[in-house]
Amino acid sequence: MDTIRIDDPEDPRVAPYLDIRERDVVGRQGRFIAEGKVVLNVLLNGSRFQAESVLVLENRLAGLEEVFDKAPVRVPVYVAGREVMDRIAGFPIHRGILAVGEKGTPLQVDDILRTLPQKALIVVAVGIANHDNLGAIFRNAAAFGADAVFIDPTCCDPLYRKAIRVSVGAALKVPFAAAPDPASLSTDLMACGFKSFALSPSGVTDIRDVQPGEKTALYLGTEGEGLPAPLLARMQTLRINMAKGFDSVNVAAASAIALHHFSASDR
């Protein structure tokens, strides 16, 4: 494994890693940041995205040989000491492993629908603006075998650094696309043979009473407001029953319960 030593925080080769938190806000011109060994392994060996480079703390390099050796494409691997790496990032990088990935051309809804298997499970996220929640939804989608995630314009970016980290790399693995209008998407999904369900604390049907079908779309809304009423009116609404006196769990936990239920017939 060939590496490139970095001793100057202003070395232009590591410019994409400078001031990470500031660039979280202002954007990275078609790039994203991945953190940690598990996420790096997904990016290099199990993702549709291309890595541009890797920056590693010198004392973390020894544990990464297998990750790099399995990678089908070689990328520059920069190595730095603690002080230099922290100055590059703008704060202490405890995991000691960073990578820059290229977003590439975004997938479109139609692209994904054309490639779905005969039996498919997808998630439609509406208004999920919290990176922890969206990252967790992607993690749950991967864990329970969902084939895709569609996100409306009010959702946060699945390739935001924190969302990728919380998803444990699932945001790099599960296909996703932007769905400008969730209501019209439900019509398109129906035309493709999908049965759409809306998860809501006030749902009419107990989720346990619904049998998984061949093609299922699960709609998830933001905490508090939930899914918009016009969208709820277009599909069957499901609830997860709670203990007496308790209203709901958060959307990430609810997604895990619902995805487990709808994927149960495949296990």
PyRosetta script that sets phi, psi and omega in degrees:
from pyrosetta import init, pose_from_sequence

init()
pose = pose_from_sequence("MDTIRIDDPEDPRVAPYLDIRERDVVGRQGRFIAEGKVVLNVLLNGSRFQAESVLVLENRLAGLEEVFDKAPVRVPVYVAGREVMDRIAGFPIHRGILAVGEKGTPLQVDDILRTLPQKALIVVAVGIANHDNLGAIFRNAAAFGADAVFIDPTCCDPLYRKAIRVSVGAALKVPFAAAPDPASLSTDLMACGFKSFALSPSGVTDIRDVQPGEKTALYLGTEGEGLPAPLLARMQTLRINMAKGFDSVNVAAASAIALHHFSASDR")
pose.set_psi(1, 115.0)
pose.set_omega(1, 179.3)
pose.set_phi(2, -84.7)
pose.set_psi(2, 137.2)
pose.set_omega(2, 179.0)
pose.set_phi(3, -128.3)
pose.set_psi(3, 161.8)
pose.set_omega(3, -179.9)
pose.set_phi(4, -122.4)
pose.set_psi(4, 119.6)
pose.set_omega(4, -178.0)
pose.set_phi(5, -76.2)
pose.set_psi(5, 134.1)
pose.set_omega(5, 176.5)
pose.set_phi(6, -118.5)
pose.set_psi(6, 117.8)
pose.set_omega(6, 178.9)
pose.set_phi(7, -114.0)
pose.set_psi(7, -9.0)
pose.set_omega(7, -178.7)
pose.set_phi(8, -117.5)
pose.set_psi(8, 117.7)
pose.set_omega(8, 180.0)
pose.set_phi(9, -59.6)
pose.set_psi(9, -20.4)
pose.set_omega(9, -179.1)
pose.set_phi(10, -97.2)
pose.set_psi(10, 12.1)
pose.set_omega(10, 175.5)
pose.set_phi(11, -57.7)
pose.set_psi(11, 124.1)
pose.set_omega(11, -175.7)
pose.set_phi(12, -61.2)
pose.set_psi(12, -20.4)
pose.set_omega(12, -179.5)
pose.set_phi(13, -68.1)
pose.set_psi(13, -23.4)
pose.set_omega(13, 178.9)
pose.set_phi(14, -109.0)
pose.set_psi(14, 18.1)
pose.set_omega(14, 179.9)
pose.set_phi(15, -55.6)
pose.set_psi(15, -36.5)
pose.set_omega(15, 179.7)
pose.set_phi(16, -63.5)
pose.set_psi(16, -15.4)
pose.set_omega(16, -179.1)
pose.set_phi(17, -94.7)
pose.set_psi(17, -5.1)
pose.set_omega(17, -175.5)
pose.set_phi(18, -67.3)
pose.set_psi(18, 139.1)
pose.set_omega(18, 171.3)
pose.set_phi(19, 48.4)
pose.set_psi(19, 60.8)
pose.set_omega(19, -172.0)
pose.set_phi(20, -57.2)
pose.set_psi(20, -46.6)
pose.set_omega(20, -175.8)
pose.set_phi(21, -65.3)
pose.set_psi(21, -38.0)
pose.set_omega(21, 177.9)
pose.set_phi(22, -63.7)
pose.set_psi(22, -41.2)
pose.set_omega(22, -179.3)
pose.set_phi(23, -74.0)
pose.set_psi(23, -20.7)
pose.set_omega(23, 170.9)
pose.set_phi(24, -56.7)
pose.set_psi(24, -35.1)
pose.set_omega(24, -176.4)
pose.set_phi(25, -84.0)
pose.set_psi(25, -47.0)
pose.set_omega(25, -172.4)
pose.set_phi(26, -87.4)
pose.set_psi(26, -14.0)
pose.set_omega(26, 178.9)
pose.set_phi(27, 98.1)
pose.set_psi(27, 168.5)
pose.set_omega(27, -173.7)
pose.set_phi(28, -129.8)
pose.set_psi(28, 21.9)
pose.set_omega(28, 175.2)
pose.set_phi(29, 51.1)
pose.set_psi(29, 59.8)
pose.set_omega(29, 174.7)
pose.set_phi(30, 83.2)
pose.set_psi(30, 11.3)
pose.set_omega(30, 177.9)
pose.set_phi(31, -118.5)
pose.set_psi(31, 167.5)
pose.set_omega(31, 171.4)
pose.set_phi(32, -143.5)
pose.set_psi(32, 163.5)
pose.set_omega(32, 179.7)
pose.set_phi(33, -110.2)
pose.set_psi(33, 131.3)
pose.set_omega(33, 173.9)
pose.set_phi(34, -112.1)
pose.set_psi(34, 142.8)
pose.set_omega(34, -176.0)
pose.set_phi(35, -126.7)
pose.set_psi(35, 141.9)
pose.set_omega(35, 170.8)
pose.set_phi(36, 89.8)
pose.set_psi(36, 159.4)
pose.set_omega(36, -175.4)
pose.set_phi(37, -66.0)
pose.set_psi(37, -44.7)
pose.set_omega(37, -177.5)
pose.set_phi(38, -62.8)
pose.set_psi(38, -46.1)
pose.set_omega(38, -179.8)
pose.set_phi(39, -66.6)
pose.set_psi(39, -40.0)
pose.set_omega(39, 177.4)
pose.set_phi(40, -59.4)
pose.set_psi(40, -42.0)
pose.set_omega(40, 179.5)
pose.set_phi(41, -62.3)
pose.set_psi(41, -40.4)
pose.set_omega(41, 177.2)
pose.set_phi(42, -63.9)
pose.set_psi(42, -46.0)
pose.set_omega(42, -178.3)
pose.set_phi(43, -59.7)
pose.set_psi(43, -44.9)
pose.set_omega(43, -175.3)
pose.set_phi(44, -80.2)
pose.set_psi(44, -29.3)
pose.set_omega(44, -168.8)
pose.set_phi(45, -125.9)
pose.set_psi(45, -5.9)
pose.set_omega(45, -177.4)
pose.set_phi(46, -146.9)
pose.set_psi(46, 31.1)
pose.set_omega(46, -172.2)
pose.set_phi(47, -130.9)
pose.set_psi(47, 154.7)
pose.set_omega(47, 173.3)
pose.set_phi(48, -83.1)
pose.set_psi(48, -5.6)
pose.set_omega(48, -178.1)
pose.set_phi(49, -93.0)
pose.set_psi(49, 152.3)
pose.set_omega(49, -179.9)
pose.set_phi(50, -99.9)
pose.set_psi(50, 129.5)
pose.set_omega(50, 173.5)
pose.set_phi(51, -77.6)
pose.set_psi(51, 142.3)
pose.set_omega(51, 178.4)
pose.set_phi(52, -96.4)
pose.set_psi(52, -40.3)
pose.set_omega(52, 178.5)
pose.set_phi(53, -166.3)
pose.set_psi(53, 170.0)
pose.set_omega(53, 178.0)
pose.set_phi(54, -132.5)
pose.set_psi(54, 141.0)
pose.set_omega(54, 175.9)
pose.set_phi(55, -123.2)
pose.set_psi(55, 122.3)
pose.set_omega(55, -172.4)
pose.set_phi(56, -127.5)
pose.set_psi(56, 137.8)
pose.set_omega(56, 171.2)
pose.set_phi(57, -66.8)
pose.set_psi(57, 136.6)
pose.set_omega(57, -170.8)
pose.set_phi(58, -55.6)
pose.set_psi(58, -35.5)
pose.set_omega(58, -177.8)
pose.set_phi(59, -82.2)
pose.set_psi(59, 0.4)
pose.set_omega(59, 175.6)
pose.set_phi(60, -102.3)
pose.set_psi(60, -5.7)
pose.set_omega(60, -173.2)
pose.set_phi(61, -66.1)
pose.set_psi(61, -37.2)
pose.set_omega(61, -173.6)
pose.set_phi(62, -60.2)
pose.set_psi(62, -29.5)
pose.set_omega(62, -177.8)
pose.set_phi(63, -87.8)
pose.set_psi(63, 7.1)
pose.set_omega(63, -173.5)
pose.set_phi(64, -111.8)
pose.set_psi(64, 1.1)
pose.set_omega(64, -175.9)
pose.set_phi(65, -56.0)
pose.set_psi(65, -44.9)
pose.set_omega(65, -177.9)
pose.set_phi(66, -64.1)
pose.set_psi(66, -39.6)
pose.set_omega(66, 179.1)
pose.set_phi(67, -60.7)
pose.set_psi(67, -47.0)
pose.set_omega(67, -178.7)
pose.set_phi(68, -70.9)
pose.set_psi(68, -36.7)
pose.set_omega(68, -178.3)
pose.set_phi(69, -65.3)
pose.set_psi(69, -33.3)
pose.set_omega(69, -179.7)
pose.set_phi(70, -77.7)
pose.set_psi(70, -19.9)
pose.set_omega(70, -173.4)
pose.set_phi(71, -63.3)
pose.set_psi(71, 129.7)
pose.set_omega(71, -179.1)
pose.set_phi(72, -71.0)
pose.set_psi(72, -21.2)
pose.set_omega(72, -179.2)
pose.set_phi(73, -125.1)
pose.set_psi(73, 132.6)
pose.set_omega(73, 178.3)
pose.set_phi(74, -84.0)
pose.set_psi(74, 135.0)
pose.set_omega(74, 177.2)
pose.set_phi(75, -127.0)
pose.set_psi(75, 158.1)
pose.set_omega(75, 177.2)
pose.set_phi(76, -61.1)
pose.set_psi(76, 133.8)
pose.set_omega(76, 177.3)
pose.set_phi(77, -115.5)
pose.set_psi(77, 109.7)
pose.set_omega(77, 179.5)
pose.set_phi(78, -94.0)
pose.set_psi(78, 139.9)
pose.set_omega(78, -178.9)
pose.set_phi(79, -124.3)
pose.set_psi(79, 134.6)
pose.set_omega(79, -178.9)
pose.set_phi(80, -140.6)
pose.set_psi(80, 157.4)
pose.set_omega(80, 172.5)
pose.set_phi(81, -76.6)
pose.set_psi(81, 170.6)
pose.set_omega(81, -175.5)
pose.set_phi(82, -57.3)
pose.set_psi(82, -50.5)
pose.set_omega(82, -175.8)
pose.set_phi(83, -62.4)
pose.set_psi(83, -44.7)
pose.set_omega(83, -178.8)
pose.set_phi(84, -65.5)
pose.set_psi(84, -44.0)
pose.set_omega(84, -178.1)
pose.set_phi(85, -63.9)
pose.set_psi(85, -42.2)
pose.set_omega(85, 179.3)
pose.set_phi(86, -65.0)
pose.set_psi(86, -36.0)
pose.set_omega(86, 177.9)
pose.set_phi(87, -69.9)
pose.set_psi(87, -35.9)
pose.set_omega(87, 176.7)
pose.set_phi(88, -63.2)
pose.set_psi(88, -50.7)
pose.set_omega(88, -175.5)
pose.set_phi(89, -73.1)
pose.set_psi(89, -29.0)
pose.set_omega(89, -177.9)
pose.set_phi(90, 93.7)
pose.set_psi(90, 0.8)
pose.set_omega(90, 177.0)
pose.set_phi(91, -164.9)
pose.set_psi(91, 162.4)
pose.set_omega(91, -178.6)
pose.set_phi(92, -64.3)
pose.set_psi(92, 126.7)
pose.set_omega(92, 178.5)
pose.set_phi(93, -98.0)
pose.set_psi(93, 94.9)
pose.set_omega(93, -173.2)
pose.set_phi(94, -68.7)
pose.set_psi(94, -34.3)
pose.set_omega(94, 179.8)
pose.set_phi(95, -72.8)
pose.set_psi(95, -27.6)
pose.set_omega(95, 176.3)
pose.set_phi(96, 72.5)
pose.set_psi(96, 13.2)
pose.set_omega(96, -178.1)
pose.set_phi(97, -137.7)
pose.set_psi(97, 120.2)
pose.set_omega(97, 177.7)
pose.set_phi(98, -131.7)
pose.set_psi(98, 151.8)
pose.set_omega(98, 174.2)
pose.set_phi(99, -144.2)
pose.set_psi(99, 147.9)
pose.set_omega(99, 173.2)
pose.set_phi(100, -103.9)
pose.set_psi(100, 128.3)
pose.set_omega(100, 177.2)
pose.set_phi(101, -116.7)
pose.set_psi(101, 158.2)
pose.set_omega(101, 178.5)
pose.set_phi(102, -100.9)
pose.set_psi(102, 128.5)
pose.set_omega(102, -179.5)
pose.set_phi(103, -67.1)
pose.set_psi(103, -34.0)
pose.set_omega(103, -180.0)
pose.set_phi(104, 67.4)
pose.set_psi(104, -162.3)
pose.set_omega(104, -179.7)
pose.set_phi(105, -81.2)
pose.set_psi(105, 123.5)
pose.set_omega(105, -178.4)
pose.set_phi(106, -62.9)
pose.set_psi(106, 143.6)
pose.set_omega(106, 172.4)
pose.set_phi(107, -70.2)
pose.set_psi(107, 150.4)
pose.set_omega(107, 175.9)
pose.set_phi(108, -106.3)
pose.set_psi(108, 155.9)
pose.set_omega(108, -179.6)
pose.set_phi(109, -54.3)
pose.set_psi(109, -46.6)
pose.set_omega(109, -178.4)
pose.set_phi(110, -62.2)
pose.set_psi(110, -36.4)
pose.set_omega(110, 178.4)
pose.set_phi(111, -58.9)
pose.set_psi(111, -44.8)
pose.set_omega(111, -177.8)
pose.set_phi(112, -70.2)
pose.set_psi(112, -44.2)
pose.set_omega(112, -178.3)
pose.set_phi(113, -59.4)
pose.set_psi(113, -35.2)
pose.set_omega(113, -179.0)
pose.set_phi(114, -69.1)
pose.set_psi(114, -22.3)
pose.set_omega(114, -174.5)
pose.set_phi(115, -106.7)
pose.set_psi(115, 2.9)
pose.set_omega(115, -179.3)
pose.set_phi(116, -69.6)
pose.set_psi(116, 148.2)
pose.set_omega(116, 176.3)
pose.set_phi(117, -70.8)
pose.set_psi(117, 170.8)
pose.set_omega(117, -179.2)
pose.set_phi(118, -60.1)
pose.set_psi(118, -40.7)
pose.set_omega(118, 175.0)
pose.set_phi(119, -103.6)
pose.set_psi(119, 115.9)
pose.set_omega(119, -171.3)
pose.set_phi(120, -136.0)
pose.set_psi(120, 148.0)
pose.set_omega(120, 176.2)
pose.set_phi(121, -130.6)
pose.set_psi(121, 122.2)
pose.set_omega(121, 179.5)
pose.set_phi(122, -127.7)
pose.set_psi(122, 158.3)
pose.set_omega(122, 177.3)
pose.set_phi(123, -114.5)
pose.set_psi(123, 137.0)
pose.set_omega(123, 173.2)
pose.set_phi(124, -117.9)
pose.set_psi(124, 113.3)
pose.set_omega(124, -178.1)
pose.set_phi(125, -98.4)
pose.set_psi(125, 129.1)
pose.set_omega(125, -177.5)
pose.set_phi(126, -124.8)
pose.set_psi(126, 116.3)
pose.set_omega(126, 175.6)
pose.set_phi(127, 74.9)
pose.set_psi(127, 19.0)
pose.set_omega(127, 179.7)
pose.set_phi(128, -83.8)
pose.set_psi(128, 89.4)
pose.set_omega(128, -175.2)
pose.set_phi(129, -95.1)
pose.set_psi(129, -5.8)
pose.set_omega(129, -179.9)
pose.set_phi(130, -90.2)
pose.set_psi(130, 124.5)
pose.set_omega(130, -175.3)
pose.set_phi(131, -65.2)
pose.set_psi(131, -35.0)
pose.set_omega(131, 177.5)
pose.set_phi(132, -62.8)
pose.set_psi(132, -45.9)
pose.set_omega(132, -178.7)
pose.set_phi(133, -65.4)
pose.set_psi(133, -45.4)
pose.set_omega(133, -178.6)
pose.set_phi(134, -66.6)
pose.set_psi(134, -40.5)
pose.set_omega(134, 176.6)
pose.set_phi(135, -60.7)
pose.set_psi(135, -42.2)
pose.set_omega(135, 178.9)
pose.set_phi(136, -66.4)
pose.set_psi(136, -36.7)
pose.set_omega(136, 177.4)
pose.set_phi(137, -62.6)
pose.set_psi(137, -42.1)
pose.set_omega(137, 177.0)
pose.set_phi(138, -63.9)
pose.set_psi(138, -40.7)
pose.set_omega(138, 178.2)
pose.set_phi(139, -61.4)
pose.set_psi(139, -44.1)
pose.set_omega(139, 178.7)
pose.set_phi(140, -65.7)
pose.set_psi(140, -38.9)
pose.set_omega(140, 178.4)
pose.set_phi(141, -59.5)
pose.set_psi(141, -43.3)
pose.set_omega(141, 178.4)
pose.set_phi(142, -67.7)
pose.set_psi(142, -41.8)
pose.set_omega(142, -176.1)
pose.set_phi(143, -64.1)
pose.set_psi(143, -34.2)
pose.set_omega(143, -176.1)
pose.set_phi(144, -107.6)
pose.set_psi(144, 17.0)
pose.set_omega(144, 168.9)
pose.set_phi(145, 76.0)
pose.set_psi(145, 24.7)
pose.set_omega(145, 175.1)
pose.set_phi(146, -65.1)
pose.set_psi(146, 145.1)
pose.set_omega(146, -174.7)
pose.set_phi(147, -88.8)
pose.set_psi(147, -19.3)
pose.set_omega(147, -178.8)
pose.set_phi(148, -168.3)
pose.set_psi(148, 161.2)
pose.set_omega(148, 172.9)
pose.set_phi(149, -128.8)
pose.set_psi(149, 129.0)
pose.set_omega(149, 173.5)
pose.set_phi(150, -108.4)
pose.set_psi(150, 138.5)
pose.set_omega(150, -176.9)
pose.set_phi(151, -125.0)
pose.set_psi(151, 139.2)
pose.set_omega(151, 178.5)
pose.set_phi(152, -85.3)
pose.set_psi(152, 171.4)
pose.set_omega(152, -174.6)
pose.set_phi(153, -64.0)
pose.set_psi(153, -17.1)
pose.set_omega(153, -179.3)
pose.set_phi(154, -90.7)
pose.set_psi(154, -0.7)
pose.set_omega(154, 174.8)
pose.set_phi(155, -78.9)
pose.set_psi(155, 156.2)
pose.set_omega(155, 174.0)
pose.set_phi(156, -76.8)
pose.set_psi(156, 172.7)
pose.set_omega(156, -177.4)
pose.set_phi(157, -77.8)
pose.set_psi(157, 121.3)
pose.set_omega(157, 177.8)
pose.set_phi(158, -61.9)
pose.set_psi(158, -19.2)
pose.set_omega(158, -179.7)
pose.set_phi(159, -96.6)
pose.set_psi(159, 12.6)
pose.set_omega(159, 170.1)
pose.set_phi(160, -66.1)
pose.set_psi(160, 143.9)
pose.set_omega(160, -172.3)
pose.set_phi(161, -52.2)
pose.set_psi(161, -47.4)
pose.set_omega(161, -177.5)
pose.set_phi(162, -68.7)
pose.set_psi(162, -37.8)
pose.set_omega(162, 179.1)
pose.set_phi(163, -62.5)
pose.set_psi(163, -41.6)
pose.set_omega(163, 177.6)
pose.set_phi(164, -63.0)
pose.set_psi(164, -44.0)
pose.set_omega(164, -178.1)
pose.set_phi(165, -62.6)
pose.set_psi(165, -47.4)
pose.set_omega(165, -179.4)
pose.set_phi(166, -64.7)
pose.set_psi(166, -33.5)
pose.set_omega(166, 179.7)
pose.set_phi(167, -74.4)
pose.set_psi(167, -5.8)
pose.set_omega(167, -175.7)
pose.set_phi(168, 54.4)
pose.set_psi(168, 38.2)
pose.set_omega(168, 177.8)
pose.set_phi(169, 88.6)
pose.set_psi(169, -5.8)
pose.set_omega(169, -178.0)
pose.set_phi(170, -63.6)
pose.set_psi(170, -29.4)
pose.set_omega(170, 177.9)
pose.set_phi(171, -64.5)
pose.set_psi(171, -20.0)
pose.set_omega(171, 177.1)
pose.set_phi(172, -89.6)
pose.set_psi(172, -9.5)
pose.set_omega(172, -172.3)
pose.set_phi(173, -111.9)
pose.set_psi(173, -43.9)
pose.set_omega(173, -178.4)
pose.set_phi(174, -78.4)
pose.set_psi(174, 124.7)
pose.set_omega(174, 179.2)
pose.set_phi(175, -59.8)
pose.set_psi(175, 139.4)
pose.set_omega(175, 176.9)
pose.set_phi(176, -143.0)
pose.set_psi(176, 157.7)
pose.set_omega(176, 178.5)
pose.set_phi(177, -151.4)
pose.set_psi(177, 154.7)
pose.set_omega(177, 176.8)
pose.set_phi(178, -80.2)
pose.set_psi(178, 133.2)
pose.set_omega(178, 177.7)
pose.set_phi(179, -115.8)
pose.set_psi(179, 100.0)
pose.set_omega(179, -174.0)
pose.set_phi(180, -57.7)
pose.set_psi(180, -32.9)
pose.set_omega(180, -177.3)
pose.set_phi(181, -134.5)
pose.set_psi(181, 100.7)
pose.set_omega(181, -178.5)
pose.set_phi(182, -59.3)
pose.set_psi(182, -30.4)
pose.set_omega(182, -179.8)
pose.set_phi(183, -67.8)
pose.set_psi(183, -48.1)
pose.set_omega(183, 178.6)
pose.set_phi(184, -67.6)
pose.set_psi(184, -29.6)
pose.set_omega(184, 175.6)
pose.set_phi(185, -61.0)
pose.set_psi(185, -39.4)
pose.set_omega(185, -179.9)
pose.set_phi(186, -62.5)
pose.set_psi(186, -34.3)
pose.set_omega(186, 176.3)
pose.set_phi(187, -67.0)
pose.set_psi(187, -43.4)
pose.set_omega(187, 178.6)
pose.set_phi(188, -63.6)
pose.set_psi(188, -39.9)
pose.set_omega(188, 179.7)
pose.set_phi(189, -65.8)
pose.set_psi(189, -38.8)
pose.set_omega(189, 177.9)
pose.set_phi(190, -61.7)
pose.set_psi(190, -40.5)
pose.set_omega(190, 179.2)
pose.set_phi(191, -64.6)
pose.set_psi(191, -25.2)
pose.set_omega(191, 178.7)
pose.set_phi(192, -90.9)
pose.set_psi(192, 5.4)
pose.set_omega(192, 176.8)
pose.set_phi(193, 91.9)
pose.set_psi(193, 12.1)
pose.set_omega(193, 179.9)
pose.set_phi(194, -84.9)
pose.set_psi(194, 144.0)
pose.set_omega(194, 167.4)
pose.set_phi(195, -100.1)
pose.set_psi(195, 120.4)
pose.set_omega(195, -177.0)
pose.set_phi(196, -99.1)
pose.set_psi(196, 137.1)
pose.set_omega(196, 178.3)
pose.set_phi(197, -126.4)
pose.set_psi(197, 139.2)
pose.set_omega(197, 177.3)
pose.set_phi(198, -107.5)
pose.set_psi(198, 124.8)
pose.set_omega(198, 179.2)
pose.set_phi(199, -88.1)
pose.set_psi(199, 126.6)
pose.set_omega(199, -176.8)
pose.set_phi(200, -153.7)
pose.set_psi(200, 142.0)
pose.set_omega(200, 175.7)
pose.set_phi(201, -57.7)
pose.set_psi(201, -26.2)
pose.set_omega(201, 179.5)
pose.set_phi(202, -100.4)
pose.set_psi(202, 18.6)
pose.set_omega(202, -179.2)
pose.set_phi(203, -57.0)
pose.set_psi(203, 147.2)
pose.set_omega(203, -176.3)
pose.set_phi(204, -73.6)
pose.set_psi(204, -37.6)
pose.set_omega(204, -171.7)
pose.set_phi(205, -109.2)
pose.set_psi(205, 135.0)
pose.set_omega(205, 172.2)
pose.set_phi(206, -65.8)
pose.set_psi(206, 128.4)
pose.set_omega(206, -176.2)
pose.set_phi(207, -57.9)
pose.set_psi(207, -27.6)
pose.set_omega(207, -179.3)
pose.set_phi(208, -68.9)
pose.set_psi(208, -16.9)
pose.set_omega(208, -179.0)
pose.set_phi(209, -91.0)
pose.set_psi(209, 1.9)
pose.set_omega(209, -178.6)
pose.set_phi(210, -105.6)
pose.set_psi(210, 127.5)
pose.set_omega(210, 178.4)
pose.set_phi(211, -86.8)
pose.set_psi(211, 132.6)
pose.set_omega(211, 176.8)
pose.set_phi(212, -58.3)
pose.set_psi(212, 138.4)
pose.set_omega(212, 179.2)
pose.set_phi(213, -107.2)
pose.set_psi(213, -170.4)
pose.set_omega(213, -179.2)
pose.set_phi(214, -69.4)
pose.set_psi(214, -43.4)
pose.set_omega(214, -178.2)
pose.set_phi(215, -131.2)
pose.set_psi(215, 118.6)
pose.set_omega(215, -174.7)
pose.set_phi(216, -128.0)
pose.set_psi(216, 134.0)
pose.set_omega(216, 172.7)
pose.set_phi(217, -117.1)
pose.set_psi(217, 125.5)
pose.set_omega(217, -177.7)
pose.set_phi(218, -110.2)
pose.set_psi(218, 116.5)
pose.set_omega(218, -179.8)
pose.set_phi(219, -92.7)
pose.set_psi(219, 130.3)
pose.set_omega(219, 179.2)
pose.set_phi(220, -123.1)
pose.set_psi(220, 134.3)
pose.set_omega(220, -179.9)
pose.set_phi(221, -111.7)
pose.set_psi(221, 171.6)
pose.set_omega(221, -180.0)
pose.set_phi(222, -66.8)
pose.set_psi(222, 152.5)
pose.set_omega(222, 177.7)
pose.set_phi(223, -68.2)
pose.set_psi(223, 145.9)
pose.set_omega(223, -178.8)
pose.set_phi(224, 91.7)
pose.set_psi(224, -80.0)
pose.set_omega(224, -177.2)
pose.set_phi(225, -74.6)
pose.set_psi(225, -32.7)
pose.set_omega(225, -178.1)
pose.set_phi(226, 72.1)
pose.set_psi(226, -162.2)
pose.set_omega(226, 179.4)
pose.set_phi(227, -76.1)
pose.set_psi(227, 146.8)
pose.set_omega(227, 178.4)
pose.set_phi(228, -60.4)
pose.set_psi(228, 144.0)
pose.set_omega(228, -178.3)
pose.set_phi(229, -55.5)
pose.set_psi(229, -43.4)
pose.set_omega(229, 179.3)
pose.set_phi(230, -60.9)
pose.set_psi(230, -31.5)
pose.set_omega(230, 178.4)
pose.set_phi(231, -73.7)
pose.set_psi(231, -40.6)
pose.set_omega(231, 177.2)
pose.set_phi(232, -60.4)
pose.set_psi(232, -33.4)
pose.set_omega(232, -177.7)
pose.set_phi(233, -71.5)
pose.set_psi(233, -15.1)
pose.set_omega(233, -175.8)
pose.set_phi(234, -88.7)
pose.set_psi(234, -9.7)
pose.set_omega(234, -172.6)
pose.set_phi(235, -149.6)
pose.set_psi(235, 169.6)
pose.set_omega(235, 177.5)
pose.set_phi(236, -70.3)
pose.set_psi(236, 133.2)
pose.set_omega(236, -179.1)
pose.set_phi(237, -101.1)
pose.set_psi(237, 138.4)
pose.set_omega(237, -177.4)
pose.set_phi(238, -120.9)
pose.set_psi(238, 146.0)
pose.set_omega(238, 175.8)
pose.set_phi(239, -122.9)
pose.set_psi(239, 153.9)
pose.set_omega(239, 171.4)
pose.set_phi(240, -106.1)
pose.set_psi(240, 113.0)
pose.set_omega(240, -175.7)
pose.set_phi(241, -63.5)
pose.set_psi(241, 138.7)
pose.set_omega(241, -178.6)
pose.set_phi(242, -115.0)
pose.set_psi(242, 166.7)
pose.set_omega(242, 172.8)
pose.set_phi(243, -63.4)
pose.set_psi(243, 153.9)
pose.set_omega(243, -178.7)
pose.set_phi(244, -56.4)
pose.set_psi(244, 131.7)
pose.set_omega(244, 177.9)
pose.set_phi(245, 88.6)
pose.set_psi(245, 0.3)
pose.set_omega(245, 179.3)
pose.set_phi(246, -121.3)
pose.set_psi(246, 137.8)
pose.set_omega(246, -170.4)
pose.set_phi(247, -86.8)
pose.set_psi(247, -49.7)
pose.set_omega(247, -171.9)
pose.set_phi(248, -166.8)
pose.set_psi(248, 167.8)
pose.set_omega(248, 167.6)
pose.set_phi(249, -102.2)
pose.set_psi(249, 171.0)
pose.set_omega(249, -179.1)
pose.set_phi(250, -73.4)
pose.set_psi(250, 167.8)
pose.set_omega(250, -170.7)
pose.set_phi(251, -64.5)
pose.set_psi(251, -31.9)
pose.set_omega(251, 179.2)
pose.set_phi(252, -66.7)
pose.set_psi(252, -45.7)
pose.set_omega(252, 177.9)
pose.set_phi(253, -64.4)
pose.set_psi(253, -40.9)
pose.set_omega(253, 179.0)
pose.set_phi(254, -62.1)
pose.set_psi(254, -38.7)
pose.set_omega(254, 179.5)
pose.set_phi(255, -63.5)
pose.set_psi(255, -38.2)
pose.set_omega(255, 179.2)
pose.set_phi(256, -63.8)
pose.set_psi(256, -44.5)
pose.set_omega(256, 180.0)
pose.set_phi(257, -62.5)
pose.set_psi(257, -46.5)
pose.set_omega(257, -177.1)
pose.set_phi(258, -68.0)
pose.set_psi(258, -42.9)
pose.set_omega(258, 179.5)
pose.set_phi(259, -65.6)
pose.set_psi(259, -37.5)
pose.set_omega(259, 175.7)
pose.set_phi(260, -60.5)
pose.set_psi(260, -42.9)
pose.set_omega(260, -179.6)
pose.set_phi(261, -63.8)
pose.set_psi(261, -48.4)
pose.set_omega(261, -174.0)
pose.set_phi(262, -76.7)
pose.set_psi(262, -16.3)
pose.set_omega(262, 177.0)
pose.set_phi(263, -96.8)
pose.set_psi(263, -1.9)
pose.set_omega(263, -172.4)
pose.set_phi(264, -59.6)
pose.set_psi(264, -34.2)
pose.set_omega(264, -176.3)
pose.set_phi(265, -71.0)
pose.set_psi(265, -11.7)
pose.set_omega(265, -179.3)
pose.set_phi(266, -95.4)
pose.set_psi(266, -2.1)
pose.set_omega(266, -175.2)
pose.set_phi(267, -107.7)
pose.dump_pdb("model.pdb")
